[in-house]
């Protein structure tokens, strides 16, 4: 059943036809990938709408791993945003309320940026989190357990497809615009009944942490009217160029390869350089990523070395003026948000080097940002996110409640879980996970 209708614009933010009713029979039940779903198509004249204007909406069902339905209220919003050159684009965010929650203006909003970490639209949270999604190996399907745990706080959540419609993984600034306009859309979406001045928090891990970095850096200038009270950056990449050099040819080689494919879609100069120096078998591998989820790509490109397909050494390709400029562009940490930041990072992380995140924190502090930086000795990349989630949510809750901000410090701990509140939080996450696994099965 299709419920989308092209919106009529009057130019105001929050203006939107296409808002579905709240009845159960209005839930959109057909789950197709975004490239085949008419909901994602930009309506005629969308360029005239203000940033963050809701262009189209629908109710959807959220399901763990695409099969175990969850008792949450969920809508998807198509809204007006812009790319890093300021050109009009559309974005999609999935907004959630706890089951049975009565909408109200006093409710805070958490924008959670998933670790999409792929160029395939099957990894976009708007698809991967829906009932009936075929997205095995998409990271957002695993992150849903943490998203549901956050939802227990009673907050509204916004989950943007921050890579845009064409999977521009690794692009600078643009994920921040997409995230911030998703927040604008959520605040103006009538069924949520949120206040324009509601406190807004930002959170993301890994690729989602990088997107959150861009949102935090852009917020003061791009969306000064938003009441952003804090941002939590989990393992936020720090230096994508460094990660590319370290991971190419390793068991995680798919990650930098997918970044190359994402950046090809962002920078025409890079696309030309790649086509000039990469042989056809390498181009075929890059194109094949359009169909792969993150886990699938990692498993199929183990130890893949892009240099096998270049006609000059990869170091020389990376030293071309075009790539040098791009790697400078995509390094976060260039500006200081006016609100406090929390950064968490595993000391022994095989994917994101702690030195790179140290550098990002130092750049923020040099620019004048207030950063609470926690380095975890016992965790690694995959384990740190759930282990640090309770403490991260407590930090965000304190920012929402306007409690005193912790000192601007760097602390290296054995584990983020080694405290009474940490253990209590992990128990809560375990209970929340059990509830999710026992959700309303389809």
N, C-alpha and C positions, 0 to 999 in steps of 0.2 A: 504494500500500500504506500503510495507516494503522498507526502503531505507538504512538499515544498511548492512555493509559489514565488515568482520573482517579486522582490520588494519594490515599493514605491518610495522614492527618496524625497525628503524635504531639506536635506543637507545638515540636519542636526545629529549630534552624537546620540546614540541610543534609539534613533528612529528606525523602526523595523516593522515591516509587514512580515508575514511568514512565521509568526510565533504560534506554535501549535498549542492546542488546549492541554489541560492537565489530566484529562481522562485517560484511563488505561488503554482504551482502544485507539488513542492517538500515538502510542509508542511506535516508533519506526522499527519494524521487525526484519526487514530485508537487509542483510549485512553483505555488502559488496565492497571491494577495494576502492579507495578514493578515486583512482583513475577511471573507474567505471560507474561511479556513484554521482548522479546529477546534483546531489546536495552540494558538492564541492565546486560546482561551476559558478564562476563569477557572473552575477546578474548584470544585464545591460545597465550602464550608467552608474555602476558602483563607484567609479572614480570621483563622482561628485559628493559622495558621503564623507562625513568627517571621520578622522581616525578613531577606530574603536566602535564605529556604528555597527549595530547588529543588522545584517542583511538577510539572514535566514536562520531559522531554528527548528529543532525537532527534539522530541523525547526519545531516549534510547534505553536499552537494557545493558547493564554492565555485568560481565561474567569473568570469573577467574579462569584463565587459560581458554577462554572462549566457550566454556561449557557450564561452569558452576555459577548460576545467577546470584547476584548479590542484592541485598535489600537496601538499596540506596536510590535516591531520586537523581536522575541524570538527564541532562540536556546537552545537545551540541549546538554551537553557535558559529555561523559563518559571519565574518566581520571584515571591515576595511582596515588594512594596515599598509605598510610601505616597505620597499627593499632598502638596501643600504645607500642607494643613490637617491632615495626619496620618491621613487616611482610607485604609483598605486599598485597594491597587491591585495589579495584576500587571504585570510587565515582562518583556521578552525580551532576552537578550544572545546573541551568537554568539561562541563561544570557539574559539580556534585553537591548534594546536601545529604546529611545523615537521614536514614530512614525515619519517617514520622516527624521530621523537624518542621517546626512552624516557621516559615520565612519571616525575617524581621530585620530592620535596619541596623540593629546593634551587633549583628553577627560579623566577625572578622572574615577576611578572605585570604587564603593561602594559595599562591600560584606555585604549583609544583611542576618543575621542568623534568620530564622523563629523560632517561639516557636512551634516546632513539638510536644513536650510534650505527646508522645504516642509511642507505639512500633509497631503499625499497619502501613504498608507501604501506606495505603490510606491517611495518614497524612503527607507523604513526600511532600515537596513543588513541586517537579518535577511531581508528580501526581495531587495533590490537586488543583494546579493552572491552570491545563490544561482544555481546552474546552472539555466538555463531562465527566469530572471527577465526580464520585459518592463518595463524601467525606463530606457529611453533618456532621457538628460538628468538622471538622478539623480546627484548629486555623489558619493555613496559609491562608485559604480562607477569613477570616476576615482581616488578616494582609495585604492582597493584596491592600486594600484601602490606607494603609500607604505606601506600596511599590510604588504604582502608583503616590502618592504625591511626594515621593522622586525622582521618575523618571522625574518629571517636572523640576528638576534642570538641566537636560541635561546630567547627568552622565550615564555611563554604570553601570549596576547592575549585581552582581553574587549572586544567591540564592542557596546555597549548601544544599544537603541532608546530613547534618552534623552528623546524627546518624549512617551513614554507611548503607550498604545494608540490615542489619538484625536488625535495630531498637535498637541500644545500648544506650537507653536513660539513662543519668546519668553517663556514662563512662567518666573518666578523660582524658585529653590531646588529645585523639583521635579526638574529634570534632574539635579541633584546627588544627590538621594536615589536616583533610578533608577540612576544610575551606580554609586554606592557599594553598593547592594544587589546590582547585577550582579556587583561584585567579590566580595561575600560568597558569592554563588551559585557563582562560578567556583572560589573557594578550597575550597568544600565539595564540589564535584562530583568524585565518586570517580575517574572515568577520567583526570582530570588529575593526580591524586595530589599536589596542591600542599599545602604546609604552611600552617596558619593564620597563621603569623608571617612568611610569605614577603614580601620587599620588593615594594611596589606603587608603580608610577609612573602618572601621569596625563598625557594628551596630547590636544590637539585644536586645530583650526584654524578660524577664522572662527566660524560657528555652533557648531562643535564646540569651539572655544576658549571660547565663552561658556558652554557646558555644563560644560566643564572648570573654569571659574571657579567655578561654583556647587558643583561637587563638592569643589573645594579648600576653599571657604569653609565647607562643611557638615561636612567630614570629622571634625574634632576633636570636635565635639559629637554628630553623628549616628552616626558609626562609629568611636569612639575605639580599638577593638580592632585596627583595620587598621594595618598597618605602612606607611603612605604615606610615601615618602622624598622625593618631589618632584613638581612639576606644571609642565608646559610649556604655556603659553598662546600660541597663534599668532593674531595679529590678533583679539583676543577681544571685538570690538564696542565695549566701553568704556562707551558711553552709547546704548542703543537708541532713546531718545526723540530724541536729536540725529540719529541715523542716519535715523529716520523723516522728520524735517523736511527733511533734505538730499536724500534719495533720491526722495521723492514727486515725480512729474512728470518724472523723468529716465529714461535708458535702463535703469536698474536699479529702476524703480518697482515691479516685481513683488515685490521683497524686503520693503519695508515693508507692502505690501498683504497679503502672506502672514502677516506678523507680526500684523496686525490680525485676520485670520481665526483664527490660532492663539490669540491672547489672548481672542477672543470665546468660545472653548471653555473658557477658564480662569476668566474673570471674568463672572458673570451681569450685573453692573452695566454693564460695557462693552457687552455684547450688547444690553442695553436702550437704552443711549445711541446705539449705532450704528443700531438699528432706528428710533429716534425721529428721527434726523437724516439718514439716508442713503436716497435714493430707491430704488425697486425695481431699476432697471438696475444700480445699484451693489451692491445685495445679490446680484443674480444673478452679478456678477463675483466677489464674495467666495465664493459657493457653488461656482463653477466650479473654484476652486483645489483642491477635493477630488480632482480627477481629473488634475491637472497635476504633472509633475515640475518641478524647479527651472528647468532650462534652457527647458523648454516654456513655463513661466509668464513667464520673463524675455522670451522672444521675442514672446509674444502680448500682453504688457502694456507694451511700449515706450512711454515718455512718458505713461503713464497717470497721471492726476491725480485722486485721490479727491475733491478739492474740487468737481469737476464734478457730483457726485451728492449733495452735502450742501445742506441748506436754510439753513444759516448758514455763515459762513466757517470753514474747517478750523481756523484758529487758535483760534476760539471753542470749537469742539468739543474741541480739545486742552486748553483752559483750564478745562473743567468739572472740578469737584472729583474726580469719579470717575477721570478720565484723569490728572489731576495725581498722584493717589495711586498709580495703576498705574505711571506712568512712574518714580516714585520707587522702587517695589517692584522693578522689573525692571533697575535700574542695579546692576551688580556692583561689588564693591570695598568692601563694608561691614565685613568682618571679616578678621583676619589669620590665615592658616594657620600652624601651628607648624613646618611643613616649608618648604624654600625653593621659590621660584617662578622660572621663566624666562619672560619675555615677549618676543616678537619681533613687530615691526611695520614695515611699509613706510612711509617718510616720505611718499611720493607715492601714497597708496592712494585710488583714486576711490570705494571703497565704504565702508571703515571709516576715518574721519578719524584721523590720528595724534594730534591734540589730544585726542580722546575717550579713546584708549588711554593717553596721557600722564596724563590725569585718573584713570583706573583705577589705574595704577601708584602715583600719588601718594596715593590713598586707602588702598591696601594699606600703603604705607610709613608713613603717618600712624597706621594701626592697629597697626603694629609688625611687619609682614611683612618677610621678607628677599627682595628681588627683584633679579634680574639682568635688566636691560632692554636689549635690542639693537634699535636703529632702523636700518633698511636704506634707503640713499638710492636705489639703482638699481632696486630691485624695485618691483612694484606688487602688487595683491591676489592675483591668480591665480598669479603667478610666484614669490612669496616662499615659499610652502609647500614646493615641491620643492627650491628653492635652500637654504632653511634647514633642511631635514629632516636632513641628515647631522650638522650641528652640534648640532641639538636632540637627536638620538639619542645623540650623544656625551655631552651634558650629563646626560641621563637615565641613561646607563650609569654615569657617575661617581657619581650619587646612589645608584644601586643598589649600587655597590661601596663606598659610604661613604667616598669620597675628599673632600678639603677642598672646601668650598663657595666658589665665586668671590665676589669682593667685591660688596657691595650697591651696584651702580653703574648708571648710564645711559651707554650708549656708542652713538654714531652712527657707523656704518661705511659705506663705499661699497657693499660687498656682502658678504653672509655667506659667499659662495663664494671670496672673495679671500684664500685661505690654502692652504698645502700640504694640511692636513687637509680643508679645504673642497673642493678640487679632487678629492682622493682619494675623498671621500664622494660627490660627484656622479658620478664614474666608477662607483662601486659601485652607485648608484641606477640608472644607465644600464644596467649589466649585469643588475641585478635586473629592470628593466623588460623587457629583451630576453627573459629567461627566462620572464617571465609571459606575454609575447605568443606564446611558443613552447610554451605549456603543453599539457597533455593535452587536445586538442581533442575536443569532443563529436561 
